[in-house]
Amino acid sequence: MGINVNEKERYFSITTRNTEYQLKADRFGVLKHLWYGGKTGCDMEYLLEYPDVGFSGAIYEADNDRTYSLDTMPLEYPCGGVGDFRISAIEVTHADGSTALDLRYKGYCVKDGKYDIPGLPAVHAEKTKAQTFEITLCDTATDTEVILRYGVLEELDIITRSAEIRNNGDSPIFLKKAASFSLDVPYGNWEWIHFQGRHTLERLPERAPLIHGIQESSNIRGASSHQQNPSFIICSPDCGERYGKCYGAFLVYSGSFQTQIELDQLNQTRAVMGINPRLFGWKLNVGESFHTPEAVMTYSGSGFSKLSHNFHKVIRENICRGKYKLAERPVLINNWEATYFDFDANKIQTIAENAAALGADMLVLDDGWFGKRDSDCSGLGDWFVNEKKLPGGLGTLVEKVKALGMKFGLWFEPEMVSEDSELYRVHPDWAIKIPDRKPTRGRYQLVLDMSRKDVRDYLYDSIAAILKSAEISYIKWDANRSICDWYSGELSAERQDELPHRYILGLYELFERLNTDFPNVLFEGCSGGGGRFDAGMLYYCPQIWCSDDTDAFERAKIQYGTSFIYPISTIGSHVSVVPNHQTGRITPIETRAVTAMAGSFGYELDLGTLSDEEKNAVSEQIKRFKKYDPLIHGGRYYRLSNPTTENIALWEYASEDMSEVLIHGMVFRTEPNMKCIAIKAVLDPECKYKISGSTEVYTGAALMNGGILLPKTWGDYCPIEIHLIKQNIE
């Protein structure tokens, strides 16, 4: 396993535990992609035989060999302007205005350990558990170089991708597109899955057959967005949870992205993913380099579950960082839906007392604690305590909360600014807006220019001062609007296209400073809920608020889609009040709890308004979650139903050795004379299991093939919890 090189043939093979990835520089130096899939032990170039396809021209060196065309063969990093008329991975404009780039093989390098990317988040690994493969390509007419980097995590079946574009010439070039990832699949019949949605209904899987032409999942909102997610899956038509072939990839990036998938004239599939070129341009001066964000890919020959397990493990262990990446997360109470902006110190203290009595670990004070902030129309940017609401500042309140045995957390929205704020009155130039045009408002707020060092320094100093003023253990980092009106007074006219990417680089730099200087603070990402749920944010925030929709019925669908790529430990999820504040739906408190347990777990309601019966239920739920936490956050996650099409939402957590299994979920609607439902769990077929609350023992094979009978339900949105323990029976 690892990186295998045949220098004479210029053939390269990357093998992991279950997969193989092949590429080759041919006689003309064109870097071809040969294979990605199950192990073959064979050079797969023999599959690449092509006819003379009319209007698909040949490179000059091929002379009259009309079967040799860049427009038909699978390429590793396709370029624009040189005869490949399919989607490209890179496009440039040279000093003379020409736009062709013809990249040919120059050399390779193999290194121990995993590469880093300057200024960008990336997969990290111990030196002995990863390798880096570099292959250098050079333009035939200029001194433009592209270094393709592959990170190989053999045991995880993970390969990462990033590109460095270098200008070694004597004049500037302008990048118009610089993708992170390109994959040609010249064989097979495929469908694709992307994850679409909107605010309060994010990451719903949408599956469709490929059609000839280009399919696209993208956004230009300045963040990865509620509407589309920077991830996709290509799968065989018969692919299911535990059978079929599938490829998956996600981008370690939090800005605007583009995924394009093309089915070409010869029924070959090409997928390209990276920064969205509609919001990108980059002037690359002589001697400078540009680094693309990282893409992470995997292949499964046994269905979606294996693909998800590969992604879950690499995100949990090799993207998330710090003391909380694998640690038990605190069960928290957030005051937002209990109070919104209408609170004072006494009200918050009462919420904390009620939560502490029921076993919660942390109080989080949400929006409204700073500046002049009694609605969402003012105060953003003024990161100092509103002492009318909190006399004596945060320190007094924090000490009272600590005396209850709880930790304290705080909400921030650092990237935004209100026009009605002290900050904006002093620094209106710090907001992103176009001169002589009225800015577009979102949630009645503007966006700070995170590409500016003075803005980042102000935010760091303000946040650091708050963190030093009291013992704060958690920050919820929100961002509540999409970005438009792109313009920075710090950039020249020819570099304004750089602002969207520079914004993300600035955001990452600020996060890195805060992570470094406050390593004991748990950061939770948020953007109106799930508007920036991506692996780039998870590098700095090991959990992200999954959605502003806390309705258990809707959350079951949202969390289902999220789970294809992202592990349960990264999902922020709470029990909220009923009728739900987003839908008006009423669901049982136990149903809300088992749904929220598929995440960080907490409560977002006024616990003091609950009945004694409900309070007892909350206390028991917290105890149960803490008991199951290692299994929920550290085990394998299986989707047992599709809640977007079925009358049931069920999922499973299983320990690595299958000795313990927990099934959670709900039945949406109970019907009269309803036949019992048998759900097929994933177990060890060779072992025997006992279901909690029962004296019967069943073989794993029986429960996998025949199924587990669910308890009869009463009412709608009925909760399901089944706990199985492997039995030591001779």
Buried (B, 14 or more C-beta within 10 A) or exposed (E): BEBBEEEEEBBBBBBBEBBBBBBBBBEBBBBBBBBBBEBEEEBBBEEBEBEEBEEBBBBEEBEEEBBBBBBBBBBBBBBBBBBBBBBBBBBBBBEEEEBBBBBBBBEBEBBEBBBBBEEBBBBBBEEEBBBBBBBBBBBBEBBBBBBBBBBBBBEBBBBBBBBBBBBBBEEBBBBBBBBBBBBBBBBEEBBBBBBBBEBBBBBBBBEEEBEEEBBBBBBBBBBBBBBBBBBBBBBBEEBBBBBBBBBBBBBBBBBBBBBBBBBBBEEBBBBBBBBBBEBBBBBBEEEBEBBBBBBBBBBBBBBBBBBBBBBBBBBBBBBBBBEBBBEBBBBBBBBBBBBBBEBEBEBBBBBBBBBBBBBBBBBBBBBBBBBBBBBBBBBBBBBBBBEEBBEEBBEBBBEBBBEBEBBBBBBBBBBBBBBBBBBBEEBEBBBBBEEEEEBBEBBBBBBBBBBBEEBBEBBBEBBBEBBEBBBBBBBBBBBBBBBBBBBBEBBEEEBBBBBBBBBBBBBBBBBBBBBEEBEEBBBBBBBBBBBBBBBBBBBBBBBBBBBBBBBBBBBBBBBBBBBBBBBBBBBBBBBBBBEBBBBEBEBBBBBBBBBBBBBBBBBBBBBBEBEEEBBEBBBBBBEBBBEBBBBBBBBBBBBBBBBEEEBBBBBBBBBEEBBBBBBBBBBBEBEEEEEEBEBBBBBBEEBBBBBEEEEEEBBBBBBBEEBBEBBEBEEBBBBBBBBBEBEEEE
